């Protein structure tokens, strides 16, 4: 029976916390700390971006391919750059969910590498 590396569990936890930890009342939509931190100009976006880089660092430590790491870095960069635009960026953060995307990329890369 295959078990997932503990690092993947940690990555999924961080991704959930940053992107999906709170259900918007009356809906099935979820947001996390990333768009909430983005409400604090500049500092919040930088802090959220640094938290997002943890997922990329874990992926690098686990030895995923450079192509996957580049895709993950693109997701973080896009999330951080567009997320820093006042008002619009916060909505983008809530929908883009770069961390959940990156956790899925990491899981797929680990599955592919067997």
Buried (B, 14 or more C-beta within 10 A) or exposed (E): EEEEEEBBEBBBEBBBBBBBBEEEEEEEEBBBBBBBBBEEEEEBBEBBBEBBBBBBBBBBEBEBEEEBBEBBBEBBEBBBEBBBEEEEBBBBBBEBBBBBBBBBBBBEBBEEEE
